[in-house]
Amino acid sequence: MSFLRKHSFKIAVLALCAAMGIYLLIMYGPKKAEPLPVLQAAPAFEMNDIDGKPVSLESTNGKVRIVYFYFANCPDVCPPTTFMLGQAQDMLKAQGTLGDKVELISITFDPERDTPEAIRQFAERTSADMEGWHFLRGEEDATIQLARDFEVGVIKVEKENTFAHFNVITLVDQNGQIREWINGNDEELTPEYIVQQINKLL
């Protein structure tokens, strides 16, 4: 008892420090990654890549997919977002998952101007690896509707021969379920975040 009375203050301080340490660990310590919810089934599609080979949602099942709707003549968001996807591609290659477990799919809604050669030039500027990145094109109206089915708004501005569209990167899991819509306009978005979200599904 005399020991407790003599050292009660020290014991109280140690207990308080231990409690504070536990609190800080719970609040700010490493957290288990939260699983991504299933948002909806990804719409089915089948289009040709720039080599004329058919690619579909079904044919890419079994892999995590990044789906991005764009057009090569885009004056603002499409080039930098595609460049960021190129950086994510390089990170996926480094970890050995590109092509084998993960694929990128870019779909143009401007097939009249986005010929296979125009798309190839656009892809080369991003150093796209065609083994793990498909650039697809189809009929314009059907592609615009497909984008809208993916919850990506697209409107053709006829007078200016351009498109107004949402800049959205869609994360699709191995079973064809949409797990996240990533805002490509987010100034804090990084390729590291994109890869982190992909890795949650691997």
C-alpha positions as CSV (number, residue, x, y, z in Angstrom):
1,M,0.0,0.0,0.0
2,S,2.8,2.4,0.9
3,F,4.4,1.7,-2.5
4,L,1.1,2.6,-4.3
5,R,0.7,5.7,-2.2
6,K,4.4,6.7,-2.9
7,H,4.2,6.1,-6.6
8,S,0.5,6.8,-7.3
9,F,1.2,10.0,-9.4
10,K,3.8,8.1,-11.6
11,I,1.3,5.2,-12.0
12,A,-1.4,7.7,-13.0
13,V,0.8,9.4,-15.5
14,L,1.9,6.1,-17.1
15,A,-1.7,5.0,-17.3
16,L,-2.7,8.3,-18.9
17,C,0.2,8.0,-21.4
18,A,-0.8,4.4,-22.3
19,A,-4.4,5.4,-22.8
20,M,-3.3,8.3,-25.0
21,G,-1.1,6.0,-27.0
22,I,-4.0,3.6,-27.6
23,Y,-6.2,6.5,-28.6
24,L,-3.7,7.9,-31.1
25,L,-3.1,4.4,-32.6
26,I,-6.8,3.9,-33.1
27,M,-7.4,7.4,-34.6
28,Y,-4.2,7.9,-36.7
29,G,-2.5,4.5,-36.9
30,P,-2.5,2.2,-39.9
31,K,-6.0,1.4,-41.0
32,K,-7.3,-1.6,-43.0
33,A,-8.3,-0.6,-46.5
34,E,-12.0,-0.2,-46.7
35,P,-13.5,-2.5,-49.4
36,L,-15.0,-0.8,-52.4
37,P,-18.8,-1.2,-52.6
38,V,-20.5,-2.7,-55.7
39,L,-22.3,0.3,-57.3
40,Q,-23.9,-1.3,-60.4
41,A,-23.2,-3.7,-63.2
42,A,-21.1,-2.3,-66.0
43,P,-22.9,-2.0,-69.3
44,A,-22.0,-4.7,-71.8
45,F,-20.1,-3.6,-74.9
46,E,-18.1,-4.9,-77.8
47,M,-15.9,-2.7,-80.1
48,N,-12.8,-3.0,-82.2
49,D,-9.4,-1.8,-81.1
50,I,-7.1,0.1,-83.4
51,D,-5.9,-3.2,-84.9
52,G,-9.4,-4.3,-85.7
53,K,-9.6,-6.9,-83.0
54,P,-12.8,-7.1,-81.0
55,V,-12.7,-6.3,-77.3
56,S,-15.8,-6.7,-75.0
57,L,-16.6,-6.4,-71.4
58,E,-17.1,-10.2,-71.4
59,S,-13.7,-10.9,-73.0
60,T,-11.9,-8.9,-70.4
61,N,-13.7,-10.4,-67.4
62,G,-11.4,-11.9,-64.9
63,K,-9.3,-8.7,-64.8
64,V,-9.8,-5.4,-63.0
65,R,-10.5,-2.7,-65.6
66,I,-10.1,1.0,-65.9
67,V,-12.6,2.4,-68.4
68,Y,-12.2,5.9,-69.7
69,F,-14.3,7.7,-72.3
70,Y,-12.5,10.5,-74.2
71,F,-11.8,12.0,-77.6
72,A,-8.4,12.8,-79.0
73,N,-9.2,16.3,-80.1
74,C,-10.3,17.2,-76.6
75,P,-8.8,20.7,-75.8
76,D,-8.6,20.3,-72.1
77,V,-9.2,17.3,-69.8
78,C,-8.7,14.2,-71.9
79,P,-4.9,14.6,-72.6
80,P,-3.8,15.2,-69.0
81,T,-6.1,12.5,-67.7
82,T,-4.8,10.0,-70.2
83,F,-1.3,11.0,-69.3
84,M,-2.1,10.3,-65.7
85,L,-3.5,6.9,-66.7
86,G,-0.2,6.3,-68.5
87,Q,1.6,7.0,-65.2
88,A,-0.7,4.5,-63.5
89,Q,0.0,2.0,-66.3
90,D,3.8,2.3,-65.6
91,M,3.2,1.6,-61.9
92,L,1.0,-1.4,-62.7
93,K,3.8,-2.7,-65.0
94,A,6.3,-2.3,-62.3
95,Q,4.2,-4.4,-59.9
96,G,3.7,-7.0,-62.6
97,T,-0.1,-6.8,-62.8
98,L,-0.6,-4.9,-66.1
99,G,-2.2,-7.1,-68.8
100,D,-2.3,-10.2,-66.6
101,K,-4.6,-8.9,-63.8
102,V,-5.4,-5.3,-64.9
103,E,-6.3,-3.7,-68.2
104,L,-7.0,-0.1,-69.2
105,I,-9.8,0.5,-71.8
106,S,-10.1,3.9,-73.4
107,I,-13.2,4.4,-75.6
108,T,-13.5,7.4,-78.0
109,F,-16.9,8.9,-78.7
110,D,-15.6,10.8,-81.7
111,P,-14.9,7.9,-84.2
112,E,-15.1,10.2,-87.3
113,R,-12.0,12.1,-86.4
114,D,-10.5,9.4,-84.1
115,T,-9.3,7.1,-86.8
116,P,-7.1,4.2,-85.8
117,E,-4.0,6.2,-86.9
118,A,-5.1,9.3,-85.0
119,I,-5.7,7.2,-81.9
120,R,-2.4,5.5,-82.3
121,Q,-0.6,8.8,-82.4
122,F,-2.6,9.9,-79.3
123,A,-1.7,6.7,-77.5
124,E,2.0,7.0,-78.4
125,R,2.2,10.4,-76.7
126,T,1.2,8.6,-73.5
127,S,3.6,5.7,-74.1
128,A,0.6,3.4,-73.8
129,D,1.5,-0.3,-73.7
130,M,-1.0,-2.0,-76.1
131,E,-0.5,-5.3,-74.3
132,G,-2.5,-4.0,-71.3
133,W,-4.3,-0.9,-72.7
134,H,-7.1,-1.2,-75.3
135,F,-8.1,1.9,-77.4
136,L,-11.6,1.2,-78.8
137,R,-13.8,2.9,-81.3
138,G,-17.4,2.2,-82.5
139,E,-20.4,4.0,-83.9
140,E,-20.7,7.5,-82.5
141,D,-24.3,7.5,-81.2
142,A,-24.0,4.0,-79.7
143,T,-20.8,5.0,-78.0
144,I,-22.3,8.2,-76.5
145,Q,-25.2,6.1,-75.2
146,L,-22.7,3.6,-73.8
147,A,-20.9,6.4,-72.0
148,R,-24.2,7.6,-70.5
149,D,-25.0,4.0,-69.4
150,F,-21.6,4.1,-67.6
151,E,-23.0,7.3,-65.9
152,V,-20.6,9.4,-67.9
153,G,-22.5,12.4,-69.4
154,V,-21.6,13.2,-73.0
155,I,-23.2,15.9,-75.3
156,K,-22.1,16.6,-78.9
157,V,-21.9,20.4,-79.5
158,E,-22.7,20.4,-83.2
159,K,-21.9,24.0,-84.0
160,E,-18.4,23.6,-82.7
161,N,-17.9,20.0,-83.7
162,T,-16.8,19.1,-80.2
163,F,-18.1,17.3,-77.1
164,A,-19.0,18.4,-73.6
165,H,-18.4,15.5,-71.2
166,F,-17.9,14.3,-67.7
167,N,-14.2,13.5,-67.0
168,V,-14.7,10.2,-65.2
169,I,-12.5,7.2,-64.7
170,T,-14.6,4.1,-64.0
171,L,-13.2,1.2,-62.0
172,V,-14.7,-2.2,-63.0
173,D,-13.9,-5.4,-61.1
174,Q,-13.2,-8.9,-62.4
175,N,-16.9,-9.7,-62.5
176,G,-18.0,-6.7,-64.5
177,Q,-19.2,-4.7,-61.5
178,I,-18.6,-0.9,-61.3
179,R,-16.8,-0.3,-57.9
180,E,-15.9,3.4,-58.2
181,W,-16.3,6.5,-60.3
182,I,-13.1,8.5,-60.0
183,N,-13.3,12.3,-60.7
184,G,-10.6,13.0,-63.3
185,N,-11.0,16.7,-62.6
186,D,-10.0,16.4,-58.9
187,E,-6.8,18.5,-58.5
188,E,-5.6,16.1,-55.8
189,L,-6.0,13.0,-57.9
190,T,-2.7,11.1,-58.5
191,P,-1.7,7.9,-60.3
192,E,-0.8,6.5,-56.9
193,Y,-4.5,6.8,-55.8
194,I,-5.7,5.1,-59.0
195,V,-3.3,2.2,-58.5
196,Q,-4.2,2.0,-54.8
197,Q,-7.9,1.6,-55.7
198,I,-7.1,-1.0,-58.3
199,N,-5.1,-3.0,-55.7
200,K,-8.0,-3.1,-53.4
201,L,-9.7,-5.4,-55.9
202,L,-6.7,-7.7,-56.5
